[in-house]
Amino acid sequence: MHRYLADTFAQIVFSTIVGAFVEIVVARLTLGQSAGVRLAAIPVILFVGRPYGIYRDWLFSMTAGNSSSLKAAAVDTFANVSFQIPIYCALLAINGATVSQIVSAAGSIVVISALSGRPYGLFLVWCRKLFRVSGTPR
């Protein structure tokens, strides 16, 4: 249960901040549209927060043996981009974003996800420590 809470909490907090920034500043969604996307994301995150943590942990286990900072950054970046983009596009579509807004936001979020992959991984590790979860890959 601690893993579920830690992973879900981390994803809600991090995605709210980063997602709202991209939606409002880059994709030019209105504040109302962004709020809708962020609110719609919460139930989705309640469902996918822990599976993302499992996916990330699995990717780390697949690359075991080399514990370099570069490897950790690469794994976190790949995990973030490959897991989040399809979910994000679906949320935008459900909340009335146009195709051009979805393309703009998704294109931007690929870059943002790549840049935020490692910071999110570190934030997730910190949240897991906060929730007293052991055995977390860095």
N, CA and C atoms as a LAMMPS dump frame, in Angstrom:
ITEM: TIMESTEP
0
ITEM: NUMBER OF ATOMS
414
ITEM: BOX BOUNDS ff ff ff
-5.0000000000000000e+02 5.0000000000000000e+02
-5.0000000000000000e+02 5.0000000000000000e+02
-5.0000000000000000e+02 5.0000000000000000e+02
ITEM: ATOMS id mol type element x y z
1 1 1 N 0.819 -1.196 0
2 1 2 C 0 0 0
3 1 3 C 0.865 1.264 0
4 2 1 N 2.006 1.205 0.732
5 2 2 C 2.894 2.373 0.753
6 2 3 C 3.434 2.702 -0.629
7 3 1 N 3.764 1.664 -1.404
8 3 2 C 4.254 1.893 -2.766
9 3 3 C 3.178 2.566 -3.618
10 4 1 N 1.953 2.083 -3.53
11 4 2 C 0.861 2.689 -4.289
12 4 3 C 0.707 4.165 -3.914
13 5 1 N 0.672 4.457 -2.624
14 5 2 C 0.498 5.846 -2.17
15 5 3 C 1.668 6.728 -2.597
16 6 1 N 2.883 6.234 -2.449
17 6 2 C 4.06 7.023 -2.816
18 6 3 C 4.089 7.298 -4.315
19 7 1 N 3.881 6.262 -5.113
20 7 2 C 3.937 6.415 -6.564
21 7 3 C 2.814 7.318 -7.076
22 8 1 N 1.638 7.177 -6.513
23 8 2 C 0.492 7.975 -6.933
24 8 3 C 0.655 9.43 -6.505
25 9 1 N 1.057 9.647 -5.274
26 9 2 C 1.295 11.004 -4.785
27 9 3 C 2.335 11.711 -5.654
28 10 1 N 3.444 11.028 -5.919
29 10 2 C 4.517 11.627 -6.726
30 10 3 C 3.999 12.025 -8.1
31 11 1 N 3.232 11.154 -8.716
32 11 2 C 2.765 11.448 -10.067
33 11 3 C 1.721 12.564 -10.091
34 12 1 N 0.851 12.617 -9.119
35 12 2 C -0.139 13.697 -9.068
36 12 3 C 0.557 15.047 -8.923
37 13 1 N 1.453 15.158 -7.97
38 13 2 C 2.127 16.436 -7.717
39 13 3 C 2.968 16.857 -8.92
40 14 1 N 3.814 15.952 -9.39
41 14 2 C 4.737 16.302 -10.473
42 14 3 C 3.994 16.604 -11.77
43 15 1 N 3.029 15.764 -12.138
44 15 2 C 2.339 15.973 -13.412
45 15 3 C 1.439 17.197 -13.39
46 16 1 N 0.917 17.549 -12.239
47 16 2 C 0.098 18.756 -12.148
48 16 3 C 0.933 19.992 -12.462
49 17 1 N 2.099 20.06 -11.887
50 17 2 C 2.968 21.229 -12.096
51 17 3 C 3.474 21.289 -13.534
52 18 1 N 4.059 20.206 -14
53 18 2 C 4.645 20.2 -15.338
54 18 3 C 3.561 20.265 -16.413
55 19 1 N 2.505 19.485 -16.25
56 19 2 C 1.429 19.462 -17.246
57 19 3 C 0.739 20.8 -17.409
58 20 1 N 0.426 21.446 -16.318
59 20 2 C -0.239 22.754 -16.4
60 20 3 C 0.652 23.776 -17.095
61 21 1 N 1.924 23.746 -16.803
62 21 2 C 2.858 24.661 -17.469
63 21 3 C 2.831 24.463 -18.987
64 22 1 N 2.951 23.23 -19.431
65 22 2 C 2.966 22.942 -20.868
66 22 3 C 1.625 23.311 -21.505
67 23 1 N 0.546 22.942 -20.874
68 23 2 C -0.78 23.206 -21.445
69 23 3 C -1.051 24.692 -21.606
70 24 1 N -0.719 25.465 -20.61
71 24 2 C -1.043 26.899 -20.626
72 24 3 C -0.017 27.702 -21.414
73 25 1 N 1.249 27.468 -21.156
74 25 2 C 2.297 28.288 -21.767
75 25 3 C 2.616 27.848 -23.193
76 26 1 N 2.733 26.559 -23.413
77 26 2 C 3.173 26.075 -24.718
78 26 3 C 1.998 25.822 -25.666
79 27 1 N 1.022 25.053 -25.207
80 27 2 C -0.09 24.666 -26.084
81 27 3 C -1.197 25.709 -26.135
82 28 1 N -1.112 26.697 -25.275
83 28 2 C -2.081 27.799 -25.249
84 28 3 C -3.505 27.344 -24.926
85 29 1 N -3.622 26.288 -24.122
86 29 2 C -4.938 25.929 -23.618
87 29 3 C -5.365 27.02 -22.65
88 30 1 N -6.65 27.186 -22.511
89 30 2 C -7.136 28.147 -21.533
90 30 3 C -6.912 27.581 -20.136
91 31 1 N -6.998 28.448 -19.156
92 31 2 C -6.872 27.996 -17.777
93 31 3 C -7.944 26.949 -17.472
94 32 1 N -9.158 27.166 -17.992
95 32 2 C -10.25 26.214 -17.791
96 32 3 C -9.966 24.87 -18.431
97 33 1 N -9.425 24.871 -19.66
98 33 2 C -9.086 23.611 -20.316
99 33 3 C -7.999 22.877 -19.535
100 34 1 N -6.984 23.611 -19.125
101 34 2 C -5.904 22.988 -18.365
102 34 3 C -6.415 22.432 -17.042
103 35 1 N -7.263 23.185 -16.366
104 35 2 C -7.834 22.692 -15.103
105 35 3 C -8.631 21.411 -15.351
106 36 1 N -9.355 21.371 -16.457
107 36 2 C -10.102 20.159 -16.808
108 36 3 C -9.19 18.975 -17.045
109 37 1 N -8.101 19.214 -17.765
110 37 2 C -7.13 18.141 -18.022
111 37 3 C -6.5 17.681 -16.714
112 38 1 N -6.114 18.619 -15.869
113 38 2 C -5.482 18.269 -14.592
114 38 3 C -6.448 17.497 -13.7
115 39 1 N -7.718 17.938 -13.638
116 39 2 C -8.712 17.213 -12.832
117 39 3 C -8.994 15.824 -13.407
118 40 1 N -9.088 15.751 -14.731
119 40 2 C -9.32 14.453 -15.371
120 40 3 C -8.129 13.524 -15.167
121 41 1 N -6.954 14.102 -15.013
122 41 2 C -5.751 13.284 -14.837
123 41 3 C -5.721 12.581 -13.485
124 42 1 N -6.331 13.169 -12.477
125 42 2 C -6.25 12.579 -11.13
126 42 3 C -6.81 11.155 -11.092
127 43 1 N -8.03 10.903 -11.589
128 43 2 C -8.497 9.509 -11.562
129 43 3 C -7.616 8.58 -12.404
130 44 1 N -7.106 9.095 -13.502
131 44 2 C -6.216 8.285 -14.333
132 44 3 C -4.948 7.957 -13.553
133 45 1 N -4.393 8.948 -12.875
134 45 2 C -3.17 8.725 -12.088
135 45 3 C -3.439 7.752 -10.947
136 46 1 N -4.627 7.812 -10.365
137 46 2 C -4.967 6.845 -9.313
138 46 3 C -4.891 5.42 -9.857
139 47 1 N -5.144 5.298 -11.157
140 47 2 C -5.102 3.992 -11.805
141 47 3 C -3.71 3.643 -12.329
142 48 1 N -2.957 4.627 -12.83
143 48 2 C -1.677 4.328 -13.482
144 48 3 C -0.442 4.719 -12.671
145 49 1 N -0.609 5.404 -11.555
146 49 2 C 0.55 5.828 -10.771
147 49 3 C 1.432 4.664 -10.349
148 50 1 N 0.839 3.652 -9.788
149 50 2 C 1.613 2.483 -9.352
150 50 3 C 2.127 1.665 -10.536
151 51 1 N 1.306 1.407 -11.58
152 51 2 C 1.868 0.694 -12.734
153 51 3 C 3.084 1.404 -13.34
154 52 1 N 3.08 2.74 -13.326
155 52 2 C 4.267 3.446 -13.812
156 52 3 C 5.47 3.109 -12.925
157 53 1 N 5.274 3.107 -11.623
158 53 2 C 6.365 2.757 -10.71
159 53 3 C 6.879 1.35 -10.96
160 54 1 N 5.975 0.424 -11.214
161 54 2 C 6.364 -0.959 -11.518
162 54 3 C 7.148 -0.996 -12.835
163 55 1 N 6.645 -0.281 -13.844
164 55 2 C 7.309 -0.21 -15.141
165 55 3 C 8.711 0.365 -14.999
166 56 1 N 8.843 1.459 -14.271
167 56 2 C 10.152 2.087 -14.046
168 56 3 C 11.092 1.115 -13.331
169 57 1 N 10.596 0.469 -12.263
170 57 2 C 11.42 -0.482 -11.52
171 57 3 C 11.862 -1.638 -12.424
172 58 1 N 10.957 -2.11 -13.288
173 58 2 C 11.27 -3.195 -14.206
174 58 3 C 12.371 -2.769 -15.183
175 59 1 N 12.255 -1.55 -15.726
176 59 2 C 13.293 -1.058 -16.632
177 59 3 C 14.646 -1 -15.924
178 60 1 N 14.652 -0.571 -14.677
179 60 2 C 15.905 -0.547 -13.925
180 60 3 C 16.438 -1.969 -13.724
181 61 1 N 15.565 -2.926 -13.453
182 61 2 C 16.022 -4.304 -13.251
183 61 3 C 16.567 -4.9 -14.54
184 62 1 N 16.051 -4.473 -15.681
185 62 2 C 16.522 -4.963 -16.976
186 62 3 C 17.916 -4.433 -17.302
187 63 1 N 18.297 -3.345 -16.686
188 63 2 C 19.612 -2.745 -16.947
189 63 3 C 20.523 -2.879 -15.733
190 64 1 N 20.236 -3.839 -14.884
191 64 2 C 21.03 -4.036 -13.664
192 64 3 C 22.479 -4.349 -14.018
193 65 1 N 23.357 -4.003 -13.105
194 65 2 C 24.775 -4.274 -13.294
195 65 3 C 25.58 -3.009 -13.504
196 66 1 N 24.951 -1.992 -14.018
197 66 2 C 25.622 -0.713 -14.219
198 66 3 C 24.804 0.336 -13.488
199 67 1 N 25.333 0.88 -12.433
200 67 2 C 24.56 1.819 -11.621
201 67 3 C 25.013 3.258 -11.814
202 68 1 N 25.397 3.604 -13.036
203 68 2 C 25.881 4.955 -13.289
204 68 3 C 24.74 5.971 -13.308
205 69 1 N 25.1 7.207 -13.087
206 69 2 C 24.128 8.294 -13.155
207 69 3 C 23.571 8.442 -14.557
208 70 1 N 24.397 8.207 -15.543
209 70 2 C 23.963 8.295 -16.936
210 70 3 C 22.907 7.239 -17.24
211 71 1 N 23.125 6.013 -16.757
212 71 2 C 22.15 4.942 -16.961
213 71 3 C 20.839 5.293 -16.28
214 72 1 N 20.903 5.779 -15.058
215 72 2 C 19.691 6.138 -14.328
216 72 3 C 18.925 7.231 -15.07
217 73 1 N 19.633 8.206 -15.596
218 73 2 C 18.986 9.281 -16.353
219 73 3 C 18.34 8.736 -17.62
220 74 1 N 19.027 7.833 -18.306
221 74 2 C 18.482 7.252 -19.535
222 74 3 C 17.237 6.417 -19.246
223 75 1 N 17.288 5.601 -18.211
224 75 2 C 16.133 4.762 -17.862
225 75 3 C 14.951 5.633 -17.463
226 76 1 N 15.176 6.623 -16.601
227 76 2 C 14.087 7.502 -16.185
228 76 3 C 13.497 8.268 -17.368
229 77 1 N 14.347 8.719 -18.263
230 77 2 C 13.865 9.463 -19.435
231 77 3 C 13.02 8.563 -20.323
232 78 1 N 13.53 7.387 -20.631
233 78 2 C 12.776 6.454 -21.474
234 78 3 C 11.454 6.061 -20.816
235 79 1 N 11.49 5.747 -19.538
236 79 2 C 10.273 5.347 -18.824
237 79 3 C 9.229 6.45 -18.875
238 80 1 N 9.652 7.654 -18.615
239 80 2 C 8.718 8.79 -18.568
240 80 3 C 8.079 9.035 -19.929
241 81 1 N 8.889 9.096 -20.968
242 81 2 C 8.373 9.38 -22.307
243 81 3 C 7.474 8.251 -22.801
244 82 1 N 7.942 7.024 -22.706
245 82 2 C 7.197 5.902 -23.282
246 82 3 C 5.907 5.578 -22.538
247 83 1 N 5.831 5.891 -21.286
248 83 2 C 4.628 5.58 -20.512
249 83 3 C 3.611 6.72 -20.537
250 84 1 N 4.079 7.952 -20.468
251 84 2 C 3.176 9.086 -20.245
252 84 3 C 2.511 9.643 -21.499
253 85 1 N 3.196 9.658 -22.621
254 85 2 C 2.688 10.339 -23.81
255 85 3 C 1.331 9.798 -24.274
256 86 1 N 1.139 8.501 -24.426
257 86 2 C -0.184 8.023 -24.877
258 86 3 C -1.319 8.404 -23.92
259 87 1 N -1.053 8.322 -22.645
260 87 2 C -2.077 8.686 -21.653
261 87 3 C -2.391 10.172 -21.739
262 88 1 N -1.359 10.989 -21.867
263 88 2 C -1.528 12.438 -21.936
264 88 3 C -2.356 12.848 -23.162
265 89 1 N -2.064 12.264 -24.301
266 89 2 C -2.821 12.59 -25.521
267 89 3 C -4.301 12.235 -25.367
268 90 1 N -4.575 11.112 -24.769
269 90 2 C -5.972 10.716 -24.545
270 90 3 C -6.679 11.705 -23.618
271 91 1 N -6.016 12.142 -22.57
272 91 2 C -6.62 13.119 -21.653
273 91 3 C -6.912 14.446 -22.356
274 92 1 N -5.993 14.883 -23.187
275 92 2 C -6.223 16.128 -23.933
276 92 3 C -7.451 15.988 -24.829
277 93 1 N -7.557 14.888 -25.551
278 93 2 C -8.678 14.667 -26.462
279 93 3 C -10.004 14.61 -25.706
280 94 1 N -10.025 13.913 -24.607
281 94 2 C -11.244 13.801 -23.8
282 94 3 C -11.701 15.161 -23.301
283 95 1 N -10.764 16.062 -23.063
284 95 2 C -11.093 17.373 -22.518
285 95 3 C -11.226 18.465 -23.565
286 96 1 N -11.443 18.075 -24.806
287 96 2 C -11.81 19.038 -25.829
288 96 3 C -10.684 19.741 -26.542
289 97 1 N -9.457 19.308 -26.357
290 97 2 C -8.36 19.921 -27.095
291 97 3 C -8.507 19.569 -28.571
292 98 1 N -8.175 20.514 -29.422
293 98 2 C -8.216 20.264 -30.858
294 98 3 C -7.025 19.404 -31.257
295 99 1 N -7.08 18.874 -32.475
296 99 2 C -5.974 18.052 -32.954
297 99 3 C -4.674 18.859 -32.95
298 100 1 N -4.741 20.116 -33.389
299 100 2 C -3.508 20.915 -33.398
300 100 3 C -3.015 21.189 -31.979
301 101 1 N -3.921 21.376 -31.026
302 101 2 C -3.504 21.551 -29.63
303 101 3 C -2.872 20.268 -29.096
304 102 1 N -3.449 19.115 -29.44
305 102 2 C -2.896 17.838 -28.989
306 102 3 C -1.502 17.632 -29.577
307 103 1 N -1.346 17.897 -30.879
308 103 2 C -0.039 17.744 -31.519
309 103 3 C 0.973 18.686 -30.883
310 104 1 N 0.564 19.929 -30.649
311 104 2 C 1.451 20.909 -30.036
312 104 3 C 1.838 20.491 -28.616
313 105 1 N 0.835 20.122 -27.826
314 105 2 C 1.098 19.727 -26.441
315 105 3 C 1.916 18.44 -26.391
316 106 1 N 1.566 17.463 -27.231
317 106 2 C 2.284 16.187 -27.217
318 106 3 C 3.727 16.376 -27.68
319 107 1 N 3.911 17.177 -28.715
320 107 2 C 5.266 17.451 -29.177
321 107 3 C 6.091 18.118 -28.098
322 108 1 N 5.469 19.046 -27.427
323 108 2 C 6.167 19.739 -26.348
324 108 3 C 6.383 18.831 -25.15
325 109 1 N 5.398 17.998 -24.856
326 109 2 C 5.513 17.149 -23.668
327 109 3 C 6.557 16.056 -23.878
328 110 1 N 6.826 15.68 -25.137
329 110 2 C 7.92 14.74 -25.386
330 110 3 C 9.229 15.368 -24.91
331 111 1 N 9.423 16.621 -25.279
332 111 2 C 10.637 17.326 -24.852
333 111 3 C 10.635 17.502 -23.333
334 112 1 N 9.492 17.953 -22.804
335 112 2 C 9.379 18.154 -21.361
336 112 3 C 9.562 16.829 -20.624
337 113 1 N 8.958 15.755 -21.141
338 113 2 C 9.101 14.439 -20.496
339 113 3 C 10.545 13.971 -20.517
340 114 1 N 11.217 14.223 -21.629
341 114 2 C 12.619 13.837 -21.713
342 114 3 C 13.457 14.629 -20.71
343 115 1 N 13.178 15.922 -20.613
344 115 2 C 13.923 16.762 -19.675
345 115 3 C 13.552 16.487 -18.218
346 116 1 N 12.301 16.094 -17.998
347 116 2 C 11.842 15.897 -16.622
348 116 3 C 11.916 14.447 -16.162
349 117 1 N 12.321 13.546 -17.059
350 117 2 C 12.374 12.126 -16.69
351 117 3 C 13.229 11.868 -15.459
352 118 1 N 14.445 12.366 -15.466
353 118 2 C 15.317 12.13 -14.311
354 118 3 C 14.862 12.907 -13.084
355 119 1 N 14.502 14.2 -13.217
356 119 2 C 13.981 14.882 -12.024
357 119 3 C 12.76 14.163 -11.431
358 120 1 N 11.886 13.652 -12.313
359 120 2 C 10.735 12.91 -11.789
360 120 3 C 11.185 11.63 -11.094
361 121 1 N 12.147 10.931 -11.675
362 121 2 C 12.664 9.719 -11.034
363 121 3 C 13.227 10.01 -9.649
364 122 1 N 13.967 11.102 -9.53
365 122 2 C 14.504 11.489 -8.222
366 122 3 C 13.388 11.886 -7.259
367 123 1 N 12.374 12.587 -7.774
368 123 2 C 11.222 12.967 -6.941
369 123 3 C 10.475 11.72 -6.482
370 124 1 N 10.321 10.747 -7.375
371 124 2 C 9.664 9.489 -7.021
372 124 3 C 10.446 8.767 -5.928
373 125 1 N 11.754 8.719 -6.063
374 125 2 C 12.591 8.092 -5.032
375 125 3 C 12.404 8.814 -3.699
376 126 1 N 12.382 10.15 -3.737
377 126 2 C 12.184 10.935 -2.514
378 126 3 C 10.814 10.643 -1.901
379 127 1 N 9.773 10.583 -2.729
380 127 2 C 8.427 10.284 -2.215
381 127 3 C 8.373 8.885 -1.615
382 128 1 N 9.038 7.944 -2.253
383 128 2 C 9.067 6.589 -1.704
384 128 3 C 9.763 6.566 -0.341
385 129 1 N 10.815 7.354 -0.18
386 129 2 C 11.456 7.452 1.133
387 129 3 C 10.512 8.093 2.136
388 130 1 N 9.81 9.137 1.703
389 130 2 C 8.836 9.82 2.556
390 130 3 C 7.759 8.853 3.046
391 131 1 N 7.326 7.945 2.167
392 131 2 C 6.292 6.974 2.498
393 131 3 C 6.885 5.668 3.035
394 132 1 N 8.199 5.676 3.299
395 132 2 C 8.922 4.537 3.885
396 132 3 C 8.848 3.27 3.037
397 133 1 N 9.077 3.453 1.733
398 133 2 C 9.139 2.335 0.805
399 133 3 C 10.6 1.967 0.618
400 134 1 N 10.917 0.698 0.746
401 134 2 C 12.313 0.26 0.612
402 134 3 C 12.535 -0.39 -0.752
403 135 1 N 13.798 -0.558 -1.086
404 135 2 C 14.155 -1.273 -2.313
405 135 3 C 13.866 -0.521 -3.591
406 136 1 N 14.041 0.791 -3.595
407 136 2 C 13.749 1.608 -4.754
408 136 3 C 14.997 1.839 -5.588
409 137 1 N 14.932 1.531 -6.913
410 137 2 C 16.071 1.856 -7.766
411 137 3 C 16.26 3.359 -7.863
412 138 1 N 17.474 3.778 -7.992
413 138 2 C 17.78 5.205 -8.117
414 138 3 C 17.863 5.515 -9.554
